[in-house]
Amino acid sequence: MDRRAVGTHKHKALCHVCQRQFAPSSLRPWISVRPGVLELIARAAPGWDEGKAICRKDLTKYRRLYVEQLLAQERGELGELDRQVIESLGSGQPISQPPEDMLEGKVTFGERMADRVAQFGGSWTFILAFTAVLIVWMTVNVVGILAKPFDPYPFILLNLALSSLAAIQAPVIMMSQRRQETKDRLRGENDYRVNLKAELEIRQLHEKIDHQLARQWDKLVELQQIQIELLEERDEEDK
């Protein structure tokens, strides 16, 4: 039993930041961390250099800190949307959400009715039906189909009905427009969050690629120097 425990312990590695043991697959080596995050870790945990590793939890914490500092330098004070983007980068969860889902459960019966009235009032069905009603109304009261017209020319009752309809329809349409503005604002916020997250991820990807290329270049230079030394030693032996 003790041998198994010792064997299991040997297969674990140490996180340089929290000083806890983890499986090697749960740690990130020093070389895979981008330069900006490397500097933050080095300031917080002295001795952080090549050959060391960090656990995912601590790496996520320093990544978030790096992004916060980066945004603060460029934008000044961070807003709520910026913090949501930082949280999404740390958790790896999608940040966009349809406005309909965000407003779900917050829409009242009156708002739903306003949307339906505005949708019907802005359709050809309403225009054609309303035109037909006007034609029938005026025909009945002008042609003399009825023995005693209920609204003779100049159609005072019709004018009253039209005025009342316009007075009621206008605020209903404004209510629907206000809800549409809320949806548009939420869509704009979604677009901002997605664009900011994409910008940060692309920037981090560029930094990581540059870091890897710099490391590879250093190794190539070192290999070239070794080859030159070997060739010089060989030339000396031939002489």
Residue pairs with C-beta under 8 A, 6 or more apart in sequence:
9 21
11 23
11 24
12 21
12 22
12 23
12 24
13 21
13 22
13 23
13 24
13 27
13 53
14 20
14 21
14 22
14 53
15 21
15 22
15 27
15 53
15 54
15 55
15 58
16 41
16 45
16 47
16 48
16 52
16 53
16 54
17 41
17 44
17 45
17 48
17 54
17 55
17 58
18 55
18 57
18 58
20 55
22 55
26 55
26 56
27 53
27 54
27 55
27 56
28 53
28 54
28 55
28 56
28 59
29 52
29 53
30 38
30 48
30 49
30 50
30 51
30 52
30 53
30 54
31 50
31 215
32 208
33 41
33 54
33 59
34 204
34 207
34 208
34 211
35 207
35 211
36 66
36 70
36 207
37 59
37 62
37 63
37 66
38 48
40 62
40 65
40 66
40 69
41 48
41 54
41 58
41 62
42 48
42 49
44 62
48 54
54 62
60 90
61 90
63 89
63 90
64 86
64 87
64 89
64 90
67 86
67 89
67 200
68 78
68 86
70 200
70 203
71 78
71 82
71 86
71 200
72 78
75 82
78 86
81 189
81 192
81 193
81 196
82 196
84 95
84 193
85 95
85 193
85 196
85 197
85 200
88 94
88 95
88 193
88 197
89 197
89 200
89 201
95 190
95 193
95 194
95 197
96 190
96 193
96 194
97 190
99 182
99 183
99 186
99 187
99 190
100 183
102 186
103 182
103 183
103 186
107 179
110 175
111 175
111 176
111 179
113 172
114 172
114 173
114 175
114 176
114 179
115 176
115 179
117 169
117 172
117 173
117 176
118 172
118 173
118 175
118 176
118 177
119 176
120 126
121 169
121 172
121 173
134 158
137 151
137 155
137 158
138 155
138 158
139 145
140 146
140 149
141 149
141 150
141 151
141 152
141 153
141 155
142 149
142 152
142 153
150 157
151 157
151 158
